Amino acid sequence: MSSRGAFVVSVATFGVVLAIAATELPDRVPMHFDATGSADRWAGRTEAIVTFGLLGLFVGGLFGGIAAATGRIPMSMVNVPHQHWWLAEPDRERRMRGLLRADMYWFAATTMALLTIIVALTLRASRLDKPHLDAWFWVSIGLYLAATFGYLFYCWRSRYRPEPEG
């Protein structure tokens, strides 16, 4: 599956989970948690769904919009390893823009997946007698950060490496 396809799937999944949350969340929803994972701010169901929905629209729109616009973004706004090599020939620049587009869709898909998990974990926490986040929240954040930094390292180290001449 392409990174754009993964982004589309992640947005659709977010929408499905948000719709489920809209029907399953209680009237009082935990919206913020302290360092121990205990709920310390509450909202009504409507406020929670609107907040999550707007957050999803913002993140999806921002990353998706940047990915879609990579063909028109001025190169002065882009920083990739070996940029001079990539910009030396029009075919290389087109290929670099394609790589950037795929990378932005990848980041968009993983970030939307994290938001989806957060909505699901909020729904799960709201059903507990004493609403709290458990280890799954930290596991999710850790996996997201590991994937993000791992992918950035891959891009920095190999993805944008100049091809040998010849």
N, C-alpha and C positions, 0 to 999 in steps of 0.2 A: 504494500500500500504506500502511496506517495505521502509526503508530509502534509500536502494540502488535503488529501483524503483523510488523513488522521485528524487534521484540524476540523474538518466537517463532521466527522464522527464524534469528536469530543464536544463540539457545540451541540449536536443533537442529543448526546447523552446528558449533557448539562440540562438541557431543556426538559428531558424526560424526568430526571431526578428532581428538578425544581417543581414540575407539575405534581409529582408524587408528594413532595414535601408540602405543597399547597393544600393537599387534601388530608395529609396525615399529621401535620404539626398541630400541637395543642394551641389553645388560645394564648398562652403565655410561653414564649420561646426564649431559651438562653442564647444570648447573642455575643457575649464576651465572657472569657474565662480567665481566672488569675493564673499565676505561675504554678499552682498546684493542680490546675485543671478544673477547679470548682467554678460554677457559673457566678459571675458577679455583676452582670447587666442583663436585663430582660427587655423583651419587646413583644408587641402583639404579633399574631400570625401574619397579618397584612404587611406590617412594617418589615418583618423578617423576609417575606417573599419579595417585596419590592426592593429591599436592600440587596438581597442575593441576585435578583434579576438585573438590577442596574449594574452591579459589580461584574456580572457575566457579560452584559452588553458592552461595558467599558473595556474590559480586558480583551474580549473577542474582537471588538471593533478596532481597538488600538493595534494589537498584534496582527490581526487579519488585514487591516488597512495598510500597515507598513509592508507586510509581505506582498500584497497586491500592487503596491506602488514602487517596488524595488527597481522596476525598469525606468522610472522617472526621477528617482532620488539623485540629487547632485552628488557626484563623487567626493566633493569637499565635505559632505556629511557622513561619509562612510569610512570606517577604519578596519581594514583587514590586513593580515600578515602579507608581506611582499606586495603591497598595493602597487608599487611602481611597475612590477612585472605584469600584474594583471591588467593595468591600464595601458601598457605599451602597444597593444594591438586590439582592434575592435572585436575580434572573435573571442579573445581572452576576457575582455570586459563583459561581453554578453554571457559568457560561461560563469564569470564571477557573480553577475547579477542573478543568474539562475540558482547558483549555490546559496546566495544570500536569501533569495525568496524561499527556498526549501528550508533553510535554517530558521527563518522567522516563523514559518508555518509549524516547524517542529516545536519551537518555544511556545507558540500559541497553543498548540495541542496539549503540551505537557502542563501548561499553566491552567488551561480550562479543565484538564483532568483533576488537578489539585483542587480547583474550586468546586468541582463536582463532589469530590471526596469530602470537602469541608461541609457542604450542604448535607450530605448523607450522615456525616458524624454529628452534625448539629441535630438532625432528626433523631438519631439514635440517642444522643444525650438527653434530648427533651422528654424521652419516654422513661427515663430513670427516676426513681423516687427522689434521689438527690442528684440532679443533673450535673454531670462533669464530663470532661474529656479524659479518655484513657490513653494507653500507650499507642493505640492506632493513629492518633493525631500526630504524635512525634515520629512514628515510623513513616507516615505519609510525608511529613515535612522533610525528614531525613532523606527519603528516597528521591523526592523532588530536587532537593539541593544537590545530592550526589549525581543525579542524572544531568542537571543543569551544568554543574562544574565539570563533570566528565565530558559532556558534549563541547563545552567551551575549550577545554584542554585539547580535545580531538581536533577542533577547528583550528586552534592556534598552532598545534604541533604538526598536523598532517593534511587536513582538508584543503587548506589554501596554500600548500607547498607548491612552488613552481615546478612545472614538468621539465624533465631533462630535455635539452635541445637535441635534435637529431632525429 
